[in-house]
C-alpha cells in the first residue's frame, strides 16, 4: 500500500525555523521526484518546492526561494522541508507528493499524503 505521511506540523513564531518530514512507504521512493504543496484555508493549493530523485536538482516557488530548503534521504524513504524566516503567510496545510511531470504533482495522477497543519503566529 502506497503511503505518504507528513509530520512536524505545529505552531512556530514569526521569524522562526522549522522542519517538516514526509515518510514514504509502499513504493520505490528513490525512483520518484518529490514535492511539497501547501493550502491555506479558503485558498487554492500552491506548489512550494520539488526535488529530483537524487536530490541534486531542486526548484522553489518565488515565496520559498532563499527561505525554504527541500531535501531527501532515500535510504530512509523520507522527504524534508526546512523552513526559515517564517511568516504568518506560511500558515497552511502542507502536503508531500510525488512529482511525475516536470517536477510538479498532479491530483489524481501522483501520490499525495494527507497533510500536516503548520501555523506561524505570535
Secondary structure, 3 states (H helix, E strand, C coil): CCEEEEECCEEECCCCCEEEEEEEECCCHHHCCEEEEEECCCCCCEEEEEECCCCCCEEECCCCCCCEEEEEEHHHCEEEEEECCCCHHHCEEEEEEECCECCECCCCCCCECCCEEEEECC
